[in-house]
Amino acid sequence: MRIVVLTGGIGGARFLVGVRAYARSVGAEVTAVVNVGDDVRMHGLQICPDLDSVMYTLGGAADPERGWGRVGETWVVKEELARYGAEPSWFGLGDKDTATHLVRTTMLNAGYPLSAVTAALCERWQPGLAMLPATDDRLETHVVVDVDGERKAIHFQEWWVRYRGDVPTHRFVFVGADAAKPAAGVLEAIGSADVVLIAPSNPVVSIAPILAVSALREAVAGGPAPVVGVSPIIGGSPVRGMADRCLATLGVEVSAAGVGRLYGARADGGLLDGWLVDDTDAGAAVPGVTTRAVPLWMTDETATAKMVEEAIDLAGPRTGDAERRGEAE
Ligand code: FO1
């Protein structure tokens, strides 16, 4: 069986731990298509927070409390930059993390696409699945806000890290999305998938930038594989992060049903065949989509793998057929 996961953010990285465990138990192959909208260039370094969250989490090197960056991190570079008065001072680069950005930036400057750079970085971390950026092209999430009496667009990282999303916010813009093409390998992975999962990631700033790459969205929405999403909202609150603020900006109800309707049914031009919600949200209805309620708290690898099993099961017999086809080959 081949599983493709659209993912981003820390919730997405933790979901992949369960996907990998499930895949190992059934002998499936996994490709994670990762958001790059959070990517930013700071101090001359290309930083890819979502790719790194996935890589460090699956590589066993993520800081579990902070949720981003490396465990056992030190901050000498950050302190030295501050002594120079180097901006932005609101964004912290750990010393160990900085090594990743140095290697990545050197390879990008040498002309390697981000997908090849990511594969090279993964040689060290051995995430146990294929990791692809959604696109090799520049795609950044910017946020239109009112700051100091002025309306302007700022980078997502400034909105989130500097302002904690706590400024009047009007909309999210995926700069570069119009021209962006899926990264090398993405369309092939989606085209040969038996199931596409949408991780319980922030739908507005983690999943939407992936789907803003039009050829990628078309491949998922019009592809042969069933698409099952996992709700990032449990009982009206995000499992983690700022999905509530983002959804409020779009005028979308902060609920499992609200996010399910935002993705929409494939039959109605949306994305979903199935929508997995928490037991708490058992009444959530998304027109045209099969909804199932199961425990969705990713408390550990086993609980998360069980969620994944439910999502695959919800994808239905087509997944089973593909599995049987695979065995017959
Ligand atoms: N989050 C913070 O709250 N403060 C930071 O200084 C910060 C630095 C940082 C550096 C590298 C990196 O990969 C992630 C970093 N993050 C930081 C996390 C990041 O802002 C977001 O949590 C993600 O982009 C959302 O998925």
py3Dmol code that shows the C-alpha trace and the ligand (Angstrom):
import py3Dmol

protein = """\
ATOM      1  CA  MET A   1       0.000   0.000   0.000  1.00  0.00           C
ATOM      2  CA  ARG A   2       1.181   3.537  -0.752  1.00  0.00           C
ATOM      3  CA  ILE A   3       0.158   6.329   1.589  1.00  0.00           C
ATOM      4  CA  VAL A   4       0.613  10.042   0.842  1.00  0.00           C
ATOM      5  CA  VAL A   5       0.200  12.509   3.703  1.00  0.00           C
ATOM      6  CA  LEU A   6      -0.281  16.255   3.246  1.00  0.00           C
ATOM      7  CA  THR A   7       1.224  17.754   6.371  1.00  0.00           C
ATOM      8  CA  GLY A   8       2.734  20.731   8.140  1.00  0.00           C
ATOM      9  CA  GLY A   9       3.385  22.067  11.604  1.00  0.00           C
ATOM     10  CA  ILE A  10       4.061  20.219  14.803  1.00  0.00           C
ATOM     11  CA  GLY A  11       0.707  18.388  14.816  1.00  0.00           C
ATOM     12  CA  GLY A  12       1.501  17.119  11.343  1.00  0.00           C
ATOM     13  CA  ALA A  13       4.945  15.911  12.424  1.00  0.00           C
ATOM     14  CA  ARG A  14       3.470  14.015  15.375  1.00  0.00           C
ATOM     15  CA  PHE A  15       0.788  12.492  13.155  1.00  0.00           C
ATOM     16  CA  LEU A  16       3.548  11.156  10.882  1.00  0.00           C
ATOM     17  CA  VAL A  17       5.046   9.231  13.814  1.00  0.00           C
ATOM     18  CA  GLY A  18       1.777   7.268  13.894  1.00  0.00           C
ATOM     19  CA  VAL A  19       1.648   6.951  10.101  1.00  0.00           C
ATOM     20  CA  ARG A  20       5.157   5.503  10.094  1.00  0.00           C
ATOM     21  CA  ALA A  21       4.263   3.030  12.876  1.00  0.00           C
ATOM     22  CA  TYR A  22       1.095   1.951  11.048  1.00  0.00           C
ATOM     23  CA  ALA A  23       2.975   1.658   7.749  1.00  0.00           C
ATOM     24  CA  ARG A  24       5.664  -0.510   9.322  1.00  0.00           C
ATOM     25  CA  SER A  25       3.023  -2.824  10.748  1.00  0.00           C
ATOM     26  CA  VAL A  26       1.405  -3.443   7.337  1.00  0.00           C
ATOM     27  CA  GLY A  27       4.437  -3.002   5.074  1.00  0.00           C
ATOM     28  CA  ALA A  28       3.190   0.243   3.465  1.00  0.00           C
ATOM     29  CA  GLU A  29       5.253   3.010   1.849  1.00  0.00           C
ATOM     30  CA  VAL A  30       4.726   6.597   2.990  1.00  0.00           C
ATOM     31  CA  THR A  31       5.406   9.909   1.281  1.00  0.00           C
ATOM     32  CA  ALA A  32       4.935  13.091   3.297  1.00  0.00           C
ATOM     33  CA  VAL A  33       4.209  16.195   1.206  1.00  0.00           C
ATOM     34  CA  VAL A  34       5.245  19.021   3.502  1.00  0.00           C
ATOM     35  CA  ASN A  35       4.196  22.670   3.697  1.00  0.00           C
ATOM     36  CA  VAL A  36       6.818  25.246   2.743  1.00  0.00           C
ATOM     37  CA  GLY A  37       4.689  28.363   3.356  1.00  0.00           C
ATOM     38  CA  ASP A  38       6.392  28.909   6.740  1.00  0.00           C
ATOM     39  CA  ASP A  39       9.821  28.969   5.082  1.00  0.00           C
ATOM     40  CA  VAL A  40      11.780  32.141   5.594  1.00  0.00           C
ATOM     41  CA  ARG A  41      15.243  33.577   4.951  1.00  0.00           C
ATOM     42  CA  MET A  42      16.845  35.079   8.044  1.00  0.00           C
ATOM     43  CA  HIS A  43      20.476  36.090   8.646  1.00  0.00           C
ATOM     44  CA  GLY A  44      21.122  34.813   5.110  1.00  0.00           C
ATOM     45  CA  LEU A  45      19.905  31.307   5.974  1.00  0.00           C
ATOM     46  CA  GLN A  46      16.980  29.436   4.430  1.00  0.00           C
ATOM     47  CA  ILE A  47      14.832  28.107   7.267  1.00  0.00           C
ATOM     48  CA  CYS A  48      12.160  25.474   6.597  1.00  0.00           C
ATOM     49  CA  PRO A  49      10.320  25.034   9.918  1.00  0.00           C
ATOM     50  CA  ASP A  50       7.837  22.386   8.790  1.00  0.00           C
ATOM     51  CA  LEU A  51      10.349  20.236   6.915  1.00  0.00           C
ATOM     52  CA  ASP A  52      12.639  20.454   9.935  1.00  0.00           C
ATOM     53  CA  SER A  53       9.851  19.648  12.423  1.00  0.00           C
ATOM     54  CA  VAL A  54       9.082  16.488  10.464  1.00  0.00           C
ATOM     55  CA  MET A  55      12.747  15.573  10.022  1.00  0.00           C
ATOM     56  CA  TYR A  56      13.712  16.164  13.668  1.00  0.00           C
ATOM     57  CA  THR A  57      10.551  14.534  15.067  1.00  0.00           C
ATOM     58  CA  LEU A  58      10.892  11.377  12.973  1.00  0.00           C
ATOM     59  CA  GLY A  59      14.659  11.403  13.521  1.00  0.00           C
ATOM     60  CA  GLY A  60      14.142  11.459  17.302  1.00  0.00           C
ATOM     61  CA  ALA A  61      15.877  14.829  17.688  1.00  0.00           C
ATOM     62  CA  ALA A  62      12.978  17.274  18.174  1.00  0.00           C
ATOM     63  CA  ASP A  63      12.538  19.233  21.376  1.00  0.00           C
ATOM     64  CA  PRO A  64       9.316  17.773  22.804  1.00  0.00           C
ATOM     65  CA  GLU A  65       8.477  20.754  25.016  1.00  0.00           C
ATOM     66  CA  ARG A  66       9.147  23.663  22.645  1.00  0.00           C
ATOM     67  CA  GLY A  67       7.681  21.642  19.807  1.00  0.00           C
ATOM     68  CA  TRP A  68      10.145  23.041  17.259  1.00  0.00           C
ATOM     69  CA  GLY A  69      13.909  22.849  16.838  1.00  0.00           C
ATOM     70  CA  ARG A  70      16.398  20.426  18.385  1.00  0.00           C
ATOM     71  CA  VAL A  71      16.381  18.790  21.795  1.00  0.00           C
ATOM     72  CA  GLY A  72      19.408  19.731  23.909  1.00  0.00           C
ATOM     73  CA  GLU A  73      19.771  22.969  21.949  1.00  0.00           C
ATOM     74  CA  THR A  74      22.177  25.775  22.881  1.00  0.00           C
ATOM     75  CA  TRP A  75      21.778  29.448  21.898  1.00  0.00           C
ATOM     76  CA  VAL A  76      25.271  30.945  21.526  1.00  0.00           C
ATOM     77  CA  VAL A  77      24.683  32.123  17.925  1.00  0.00           C
ATOM     78  CA  LYS A  78      21.407  33.802  18.947  1.00  0.00           C
ATOM     79  CA  GLU A  79      23.124  35.599  21.843  1.00  0.00           C
ATOM     80  CA  GLU A  80      26.012  36.717  19.655  1.00  0.00           C
ATOM     81  CA  LEU A  81      23.628  38.001  16.962  1.00  0.00           C
ATOM     82  CA  ALA A  82      21.794  39.969  19.671  1.00  0.00           C
ATOM     83  CA  ARG A  83      25.108  41.540  20.791  1.00  0.00           C
ATOM     84  CA  TYR A  84      25.561  42.797  17.220  1.00  0.00           C
ATOM     85  CA  GLY A  85      22.012  44.182  17.295  1.00  0.00           C
ATOM     86  CA  ALA A  86      21.263  41.946  14.285  1.00  0.00           C
ATOM     87  CA  GLU A  87      17.589  41.809  13.324  1.00  0.00           C
ATOM     88  CA  PRO A  88      15.226  40.066  13.486  1.00  0.00           C
ATOM     89  CA  SER A  89      15.872  39.619  17.184  1.00  0.00           C
ATOM     90  CA  TRP A  90      12.392  38.104  17.756  1.00  0.00           C
ATOM     91  CA  PHE A  91      13.294  34.895  15.922  1.00  0.00           C
ATOM     92  CA  GLY A  92      15.567  32.391  17.654  1.00  0.00           C
ATOM     93  CA  LEU A  93      17.980  30.121  15.807  1.00  0.00           C
ATOM     94  CA  GLY A  94      19.522  27.421  17.977  1.00  0.00           C
ATOM     95  CA  ASP A  95      23.148  26.430  17.405  1.00  0.00           C
ATOM     96  CA  LYS A  96      22.415  22.841  16.346  1.00  0.00           C
ATOM     97  CA  ASP A  97      19.511  23.974  14.193  1.00  0.00           C
ATOM     98  CA  THR A  98      21.749  26.570  12.547  1.00  0.00           C
ATOM     99  CA  ALA A  99      23.967  23.785  11.187  1.00  0.00           C
ATOM    100  CA  THR A 100      20.929  22.408   9.309  1.00  0.00           C
ATOM    101  CA  HIS A 101      20.192  25.842   7.808  1.00  0.00           C
ATOM    102  CA  LEU A 102      23.852  26.301   6.815  1.00  0.00           C
ATOM    103  CA  VAL A 103      23.948  22.976   4.959  1.00  0.00           C
ATOM    104  CA  ARG A 104      20.569  23.656   3.319  1.00  0.00           C
ATOM    105  CA  THR A 105      21.467  27.184   2.241  1.00  0.00           C
ATOM    106  CA  THR A 106      24.835  26.122   0.858  1.00  0.00           C
ATOM    107  CA  MET A 107      23.183  23.407  -1.243  1.00  0.00           C
ATOM    108  CA  LEU A 108      20.394  25.727  -2.431  1.00  0.00           C
ATOM    109  CA  ASN A 109      22.991  28.359  -3.379  1.00  0.00           C
ATOM    110  CA  ALA A 110      24.839  25.662  -5.333  1.00  0.00           C
ATOM    111  CA  GLY A 111      21.661  25.121  -7.360  1.00  0.00           C
ATOM    112  CA  TYR A 112      20.138  22.006  -5.827  1.00  0.00           C
ATOM    113  CA  PRO A 113      16.320  22.055  -5.577  1.00  0.00           C
ATOM    114  CA  LEU A 114      14.795  21.972  -2.087  1.00  0.00           C
ATOM    115  CA  SER A 115      13.545  18.405  -2.654  1.00  0.00           C
ATOM    116  CA  ALA A 116      17.122  17.205  -3.302  1.00  0.00           C
ATOM    117  CA  VAL A 117      18.445  19.212  -0.341  1.00  0.00           C
ATOM    118  CA  THR A 118      15.773  17.693   1.908  1.00  0.00           C
ATOM    119  CA  ALA A 119      16.707  14.195   0.753  1.00  0.00           C
ATOM    120  CA  ALA A 120      20.352  14.957   1.534  1.00  0.00           C
ATOM    121  CA  LEU A 121      19.512  16.228   5.045  1.00  0.00           C
ATOM    122  CA  CYS A 122      17.361  13.127   5.615  1.00  0.00           C
ATOM    123  CA  GLU A 123      20.382  10.910   4.952  1.00  0.00           C
ATOM    124  CA  ARG A 124      21.424  11.864   8.456  1.00  0.00           C
ATOM    125  CA  TRP A 125      18.024  11.701  10.169  1.00  0.00           C
ATOM    126  CA  GLN A 126      16.584   8.602   8.482  1.00  0.00           C
ATOM    127  CA  PRO A 127      12.924   9.614   8.997  1.00  0.00           C
ATOM    128  CA  GLY A 128      11.681   6.244   7.747  1.00  0.00           C
ATOM    129  CA  LEU A 129       9.494   7.733   5.021  1.00  0.00           C
ATOM    130  CA  ALA A 130       9.942   9.883   1.912  1.00  0.00           C
ATOM    131  CA  MET A 131       9.792  13.608   2.667  1.00  0.00           C
ATOM    132  CA  LEU A 132       9.007  16.001  -0.149  1.00  0.00           C
ATOM    133  CA  PRO A 133       8.452  19.751   0.019  1.00  0.00           C
ATOM    134  CA  ALA A 134       5.149  20.667  -1.662  1.00  0.00           C
ATOM    135  CA  THR A 135       7.111  22.726  -4.160  1.00  0.00           C
ATOM    136  CA  ASP A 136      10.732  23.459  -5.051  1.00  0.00           C
ATOM    137  CA  ASP A 137       9.661  26.989  -5.988  1.00  0.00           C
ATOM    138  CA  ARG A 138       9.409  29.973  -3.668  1.00  0.00           C
ATOM    139  CA  LEU A 139       6.099  29.910  -1.826  1.00  0.00           C
ATOM    140  CA  GLU A 140       5.689  31.939   1.380  1.00  0.00           C
ATOM    141  CA  THR A 141       2.680  32.624   3.539  1.00  0.00           C
ATOM    142  CA  HIS A 142       2.248  36.333   4.210  1.00  0.00           C
ATOM    143  CA  VAL A 143      -0.385  37.849   6.459  1.00  0.00           C
ATOM    144  CA  VAL A 144      -2.227  41.129   5.875  1.00  0.00           C
ATOM    145  CA  VAL A 145      -2.391  42.908   9.234  1.00  0.00           C
ATOM    146  CA  ASP A 146      -2.825  46.326  10.848  1.00  0.00           C
ATOM    147  CA  VAL A 147       0.314  47.237  12.800  1.00  0.00           C
ATOM    148  CA  ASP A 148       1.188  50.708  14.147  1.00  0.00           C
ATOM    149  CA  GLY A 149      -1.787  52.225  12.355  1.00  0.00           C
ATOM    150  CA  GLU A 150      -0.659  50.811   9.005  1.00  0.00           C
ATOM    151  CA  ARG A 151      -2.075  47.981   6.888  1.00  0.00           C
ATOM    152  CA  LYS A 152       0.669  45.792   5.496  1.00  0.00           C
ATOM    153  CA  ALA A 153       1.619  42.240   4.613  1.00  0.00           C
ATOM    154  CA  ILE A 154       4.144  40.582   6.906  1.00  0.00           C
ATOM    155  CA  HIS A 155       5.736  37.151   6.745  1.00  0.00           C
ATOM    156  CA  PHE A 156       3.839  34.396   8.577  1.00  0.00           C
ATOM    157  CA  GLN A 157       6.779  33.962  10.992  1.00  0.00           C
ATOM    158  CA  GLU A 158       6.585  37.639  11.986  1.00  0.00           C
ATOM    159  CA  TRP A 159       2.817  37.330  12.483  1.00  0.00           C
ATOM    160  CA  TRP A 160       3.177  34.239  14.626  1.00  0.00           C
ATOM    161  CA  VAL A 161       6.498  34.533  16.460  1.00  0.00           C
ATOM    162  CA  ARG A 162       6.700  38.316  16.864  1.00  0.00           C
ATOM    163  CA  TYR A 163       3.028  39.153  17.318  1.00  0.00           C
ATOM    164  CA  ARG A 164       1.714  35.696  18.458  1.00  0.00           C
ATOM    165  CA  GLY A 165      -1.073  36.246  15.912  1.00  0.00           C
ATOM    166  CA  ASP A 166      -2.451  38.917  18.233  1.00  0.00           C
ATOM    167  CA  VAL A 167      -2.845  41.805  15.777  1.00  0.00           C
ATOM    168  CA  PRO A 168      -5.870  42.714  13.614  1.00  0.00           C
ATOM    169  CA  THR A 169      -5.553  40.138  10.833  1.00  0.00           C
ATOM    170  CA  HIS A 170      -7.337  40.355   7.480  1.00  0.00           C
ATOM    171  CA  ARG A 171      -6.105  37.549   5.282  1.00  0.00           C
ATOM    172  CA  PHE A 172      -3.393  35.058   4.391  1.00  0.00           C
ATOM    173  CA  VAL A 173      -1.623  35.276   1.043  1.00  0.00           C
ATOM    174  CA  PHE A 174       0.476  32.499  -0.467  1.00  0.00           C
ATOM    175  CA  VAL A 175       3.128  34.485  -2.268  1.00  0.00           C
ATOM    176  CA  GLY A 176       4.460  32.627  -5.301  1.00  0.00           C
ATOM    177  CA  ALA A 177       1.706  30.003  -5.321  1.00  0.00           C
ATOM    178  CA  ASP A 178       0.390  31.035  -8.756  1.00  0.00           C
ATOM    179  CA  ALA A 179       3.655  30.122 -10.440  1.00  0.00           C
ATOM    180  CA  ALA A 180       4.675  27.258  -8.145  1.00  0.00           C
ATOM    181  CA  LYS A 181       4.823  23.718  -9.496  1.00  0.00           C
ATOM    182  CA  PRO A 182       4.757  20.560  -7.391  1.00  0.00           C
ATOM    183  CA  ALA A 183       8.248  19.513  -6.301  1.00  0.00           C
ATOM    184  CA  ALA A 184       9.987  16.653  -8.058  1.00  0.00           C
ATOM    185  CA  GLY A 185       8.250  13.392  -7.136  1.00  0.00           C
ATOM    186  CA  VAL A 186       5.055  14.902  -5.676  1.00  0.00           C
ATOM    187  CA  LEU A 187       2.698  14.245  -8.601  1.00  0.00           C
ATOM    188  CA  GLU A 188       4.114  10.742  -9.041  1.00  0.00           C
ATOM    189  CA  ALA A 189       3.528   9.983  -5.351  1.00  0.00           C
ATOM    190  CA  ILE A 190      -0.058  11.271  -5.434  1.00  0.00           C
ATOM    191  CA  GLY A 191      -0.781   9.543  -8.751  1.00  0.00           C
ATOM    192  CA  SER A 192       0.343   6.150  -7.454  1.00  0.00           C
ATOM    193  CA  ALA A 193      -1.111   6.510  -3.935  1.00  0.00           C
ATOM    194  CA  ASP A 194      -3.710   4.107  -2.571  1.00  0.00           C
ATOM    195  CA  VAL A 195      -4.842   6.724  -0.083  1.00  0.00           C
ATOM    196  CA  VAL A 196      -4.143  10.398   0.571  1.00  0.00           C
ATOM    197  CA  LEU A 197      -4.361  11.537   4.186  1.00  0.00           C
ATOM    198  CA  ILE A 198      -4.674  15.151   5.269  1.00  0.00           C
ATOM    199  CA  ALA A 199      -2.898  15.396   8.629  1.00  0.00           C
ATOM    200  CA  PRO A 200      -4.508  17.175  11.616  1.00  0.00           C
ATOM    201  CA  SER A 201      -2.458  20.249  10.717  1.00  0.00           C
ATOM    202  CA  ASN A 202      -3.599  23.862  10.621  1.00  0.00           C
ATOM    203  CA  PRO A 203      -5.910  23.960   7.582  1.00  0.00           C
ATOM    204  CA  VAL A 204      -5.222  27.643   6.887  1.00  0.00           C
ATOM    205  CA  VAL A 205      -1.446  27.999   7.180  1.00  0.00           C
ATOM    206  CA  SER A 206      -0.188  24.386   6.914  1.00  0.00           C
ATOM    207  CA  ILE A 207      -2.503  22.604   4.449  1.00  0.00           C
ATOM    208  CA  ALA A 208      -3.855  25.515   2.362  1.00  0.00           C
ATOM    209  CA  PRO A 209      -0.366  26.591   1.149  1.00  0.00           C
ATOM    210  CA  ILE A 210       0.243  23.018  -0.093  1.00  0.00           C
ATOM    211  CA  LEU A 211      -3.079  23.038  -1.935  1.00  0.00           C
ATOM    212  CA  ALA A 212      -2.380  26.520  -3.300  1.00  0.00           C
ATOM    213  CA  VAL A 213      -0.026  24.788  -5.755  1.00  0.00           C
ATOM    214  CA  SER A 214      -2.772  24.280  -8.328  1.00  0.00           C
ATOM    215  CA  ALA A 215      -1.370  21.175 -10.048  1.00  0.00           C
ATOM    216  CA  LEU A 216      -0.943  19.546  -6.650  1.00  0.00           C
ATOM    217  CA  ARG A 217      -4.494  20.319  -5.594  1.00  0.00           C
ATOM    218  CA  GLU A 218      -5.838  18.999  -8.910  1.00  0.00           C
ATOM    219  CA  ALA A 219      -3.829  15.793  -8.493  1.00  0.00           C
ATOM    220  CA  VAL A 220      -5.349  15.195  -5.047  1.00  0.00           C
ATOM    221  CA  ALA A 221      -8.903  16.316  -5.809  1.00  0.00           C
ATOM    222  CA  GLY A 222      -9.053  14.596  -9.198  1.00  0.00           C
ATOM    223  CA  GLY A 223      -6.793  11.642  -8.468  1.00  0.00           C
ATOM    224  CA  PRO A 224      -7.685   7.969  -8.139  1.00  0.00           C
ATOM    225  CA  ALA A 225      -6.845   7.668  -4.423  1.00  0.00           C
ATOM    226  CA  PRO A 226      -9.490   8.255  -1.746  1.00  0.00           C
ATOM    227  CA  VAL A 227      -8.781  11.307   0.408  1.00  0.00           C
ATOM    228  CA  VAL A 228      -9.320  11.182   4.161  1.00  0.00           C
ATOM    229  CA  GLY A 229      -8.751  14.152   6.444  1.00  0.00           C
ATOM    230  CA  VAL A 230      -8.141  14.120  10.188  1.00  0.00           C
ATOM    231  CA  SER A 231      -9.633  16.979  12.174  1.00  0.00           C
ATOM    232  CA  PRO A 232      -7.153  19.346  13.879  1.00  0.00           C
ATOM    233  CA  ILE A 233     -10.023  20.624  16.047  1.00  0.00           C
ATOM    234  CA  ILE A 234     -11.310  18.675  19.046  1.00  0.00           C
ATOM    235  CA  GLY A 235     -14.326  19.964  20.925  1.00  0.00           C
ATOM    236  CA  GLY A 236     -14.075  23.444  19.420  1.00  0.00           C
ATOM    237  CA  SER A 237     -10.359  24.009  20.135  1.00  0.00           C
ATOM    238  CA  PRO A 238      -7.217  23.321  18.129  1.00  0.00           C
ATOM    239  CA  VAL A 239      -5.213  20.357  19.402  1.00  0.00           C
ATOM    240  CA  ARG A 240      -2.219  22.692  19.336  1.00  0.00           C
ATOM    241  CA  GLY A 241      -1.205  26.002  17.780  1.00  0.00           C
ATOM    242  CA  MET A 242      -3.125  28.855  16.219  1.00  0.00           C
ATOM    243  CA  ALA A 243      -5.761  27.233  14.006  1.00  0.00           C
ATOM    244  CA  ASP A 244      -8.534  29.036  15.930  1.00  0.00           C
ATOM    245  CA  ARG A 245      -7.078  32.472  15.088  1.00  0.00           C
ATOM    246  CA  CYS A 246      -6.539  31.495  11.464  1.00  0.00           C
ATOM    247  CA  LEU A 247     -10.038  30.062  11.024  1.00  0.00           C
ATOM    248  CA  ALA A 248     -11.593  33.116  12.679  1.00  0.00           C
ATOM    249  CA  THR A 249      -9.796  35.327  10.127  1.00  0.00           C
ATOM    250  CA  LEU A 250     -11.474  33.344   7.347  1.00  0.00           C
ATOM    251  CA  GLY A 251     -14.841  33.453   9.120  1.00  0.00           C
ATOM    252  CA  VAL A 252     -14.819  29.648   9.440  1.00  0.00           C
ATOM    253  CA  GLU A 253     -16.381  28.072  12.529  1.00  0.00           C
ATOM    254  CA  VAL A 254     -13.725  26.651  14.878  1.00  0.00           C
ATOM    255  CA  SER A 255     -15.106  23.125  14.940  1.00  0.00           C
ATOM    256  CA  ALA A 256     -14.457  19.735  13.378  1.00  0.00           C
ATOM    257  CA  ALA A 257     -17.476  20.297  11.116  1.00  0.00           C
ATOM    258  CA  GLY A 258     -16.256  23.789  10.182  1.00  0.00           C
ATOM    259  CA  VAL A 259     -12.864  22.515   9.016  1.00  0.00           C
ATOM    260  CA  GLY A 260     -14.457  19.533   7.259  1.00  0.00           C
ATOM    261  CA  ARG A 261     -16.749  21.887   5.329  1.00  0.00           C
ATOM    262  CA  LEU A 262     -13.783  24.130   4.520  1.00  0.00           C
ATOM    263  CA  TYR A 263     -12.061  21.177   2.804  1.00  0.00           C
ATOM    264  CA  GLY A 264     -15.382  20.109   1.285  1.00  0.00           C
ATOM    265  CA  ALA A 265     -16.578  16.926  -0.394  1.00  0.00           C
ATOM    266  CA  ARG A 266     -14.770  15.692  -3.500  1.00  0.00           C
ATOM    267  CA  ALA A 267     -18.132  15.184  -5.152  1.00  0.00           C
ATOM    268  CA  ASP A 268     -18.790  18.950  -4.740  1.00  0.00           C
ATOM    269  CA  GLY A 269     -15.417  20.150  -6.007  1.00  0.00           C
ATOM    270  CA  GLY A 270     -13.748  19.835  -2.604  1.00  0.00           C
ATOM    271  CA  LEU A 271     -11.183  17.343  -1.369  1.00  0.00           C
ATOM    272  CA  LEU A 272     -12.607  14.848   1.062  1.00  0.00           C
ATOM    273  CA  ASP A 273     -14.066  11.373   0.768  1.00  0.00           C
ATOM    274  CA  GLY A 274     -13.711  10.743   4.504  1.00  0.00           C
ATOM    275  CA  TRP A 275     -13.382  12.936   7.602  1.00  0.00           C
ATOM    276  CA  LEU A 276     -12.096  11.571  10.903  1.00  0.00           C
ATOM    277  CA  VAL A 277     -13.223  13.500  13.966  1.00  0.00           C
ATOM    278  CA  ASP A 278     -12.812  12.984  17.699  1.00  0.00           C
ATOM    279  CA  ASP A 279     -15.456  11.130  19.724  1.00  0.00           C
ATOM    280  CA  THR A 280     -16.349  14.507  21.273  1.00  0.00           C
ATOM    281  CA  ASP A 281     -17.381  15.726  17.819  1.00  0.00           C
ATOM    282  CA  ALA A 282     -19.368  12.630  16.869  1.00  0.00           C
ATOM    283  CA  GLY A 283     -22.259  14.769  15.589  1.00  0.00           C
ATOM    284  CA  ALA A 284     -20.092  16.709  13.121  1.00  0.00           C
ATOM    285  CA  ALA A 285     -21.602  16.478   9.651  1.00  0.00           C
ATOM    286  CA  VAL A 286     -19.930  17.404   6.384  1.00  0.00           C
ATOM    287  CA  PRO A 287     -22.283  17.111   3.390  1.00  0.00           C
ATOM    288  CA  GLY A 288     -21.126  14.451   0.928  1.00  0.00           C
ATOM    289  CA  VAL A 289     -18.351  13.160   3.196  1.00  0.00           C
ATOM    290  CA  THR A 290     -18.312   9.976   5.278  1.00  0.00           C
ATOM    291  CA  THR A 291     -17.526  11.026   8.835  1.00  0.00           C
ATOM    292  CA  ARG A 292     -16.268   8.715  11.567  1.00  0.00           C
ATOM    293  CA  ALA A 293     -15.627   9.543  15.243  1.00  0.00           C
ATOM    294  CA  VAL A 294     -12.692   7.946  17.086  1.00  0.00           C
ATOM    295  CA  PRO A 295     -10.294   9.134  19.821  1.00  0.00           C
ATOM    296  CA  LEU A 296      -8.044  11.724  18.143  1.00  0.00           C
ATOM    297  CA  TRP A 297      -5.629  12.690  20.933  1.00  0.00           C
ATOM    298  CA  MET A 298      -2.097  11.855  19.753  1.00  0.00           C
ATOM    299  CA  THR A 299      -0.960  10.866  23.241  1.00  0.00           C
ATOM    300  CA  ASP A 300       1.660   8.411  22.018  1.00  0.00           C
ATOM    301  CA  GLU A 301       2.762   6.488  18.942  1.00  0.00           C
ATOM    302  CA  THR A 302       0.326   3.619  19.525  1.00  0.00           C
ATOM    303  CA  ALA A 303      -2.693   5.921  19.905  1.00  0.00           C
ATOM    304  CA  THR A 304      -1.652   7.866  16.809  1.00  0.00           C
ATOM    305  CA  ALA A 305      -1.107   4.681  14.772  1.00  0.00           C
ATOM    306  CA  LYS A 306      -4.623   3.589  15.767  1.00  0.00           C
ATOM    307  CA  MET A 307      -6.004   6.890  14.412  1.00  0.00           C
ATOM    308  CA  VAL A 308      -4.162   6.253  11.169  1.00  0.00           C
ATOM    309  CA  GLU A 309      -5.592   2.739  10.970  1.00  0.00           C
ATOM    310  CA  GLU A 310      -9.082   4.216  11.337  1.00  0.00           C
ATOM    311  CA  ALA A 311      -8.369   6.791   8.632  1.00  0.00           C
ATOM    312  CA  ILE A 312      -7.137   4.093   6.240  1.00  0.00           C
ATOM    313  CA  ASP A 313     -10.165   1.963   7.041  1.00  0.00           C
ATOM    314  CA  LEU A 314     -12.430   4.944   6.393  1.00  0.00           C
ATOM    315  CA  ALA A 315     -10.811   5.292   2.971  1.00  0.00           C
ATOM    316  CA  GLY A 316     -12.732   2.147   2.148  1.00  0.00           C
ATOM    317  CA  PRO A 317     -12.472  -0.879  -0.038  1.00  0.00           C
ATOM    318  CA  ARG A 318     -10.510   0.862  -2.787  1.00  0.00           C
ATOM    319  CA  THR A 319      -7.546   0.928  -0.410  1.00  0.00           C
ATOM    320  CA  GLY A 320      -8.024  -2.750   0.342  1.00  0.00           C
ATOM    321  CA  ASP A 321      -8.244  -3.519  -3.376  1.00  0.00           C
ATOM    322  CA  ALA A 322      -4.983  -1.742  -4.008  1.00  0.00           C
ATOM    323  CA  GLU A 323      -3.409  -3.655  -1.149  1.00  0.00           C
ATOM    324  CA  ARG A 324      -4.554  -6.932  -2.680  1.00  0.00           C
ATOM    325  CA  ARG A 325      -3.377  -5.770  -6.104  1.00  0.00           C
ATOM    326  CA  GLY A 326       0.052  -5.110  -4.570  1.00  0.00           C
ATOM    327  CA  GLU A 327       0.185  -8.616  -3.144  1.00  0.00           C
ATOM    328  CA  ALA A 328      -0.727 -10.158  -6.458  1.00  0.00           C
ATOM    329  CA  GLU A 329       2.090  -8.388  -8.341  1.00  0.00           C
TER     330      GLU A 329
END
"""
ligand_1 = """\
26
FO1
N 8.819 29.597 17.134
C 8.801 30.526 18.101
O 7.788 30.655 18.782
N 9.888 31.337 18.320
C 11.030 31.234 17.603
O 11.985 31.990 17.840
C 11.087 30.222 16.601
C 12.218 30.003 15.844
C 12.268 28.937 14.931
C 13.434 28.642 14.229
C 13.489 27.584 13.355
C 12.345 26.795 13.177
O 12.404 25.752 12.332
C 11.171 27.066 13.840
C 11.115 28.144 14.727
N 9.940 28.419 15.433
C 9.928 29.411 16.392
C 8.710 27.642 15.188
C 7.882 28.214 14.005
O 7.707 29.573 14.104
C 6.414 27.771 13.943
O 5.984 27.107 15.079
C 6.117 26.984 12.728
O 6.471 27.676 11.555
C 4.642 26.613 12.662
O 4.593 25.363 12.168
"""
view = py3Dmol.view(width=600, height=400)
view.addModel(protein, "pdb")
view.setStyle({"model": 0}, {"cartoon": {"style": "trace"}})
view.addModel(ligand_1, "xyz")
view.setStyle({"model": 1}, {"stick": {}})
view.zoomTo()
view.show()
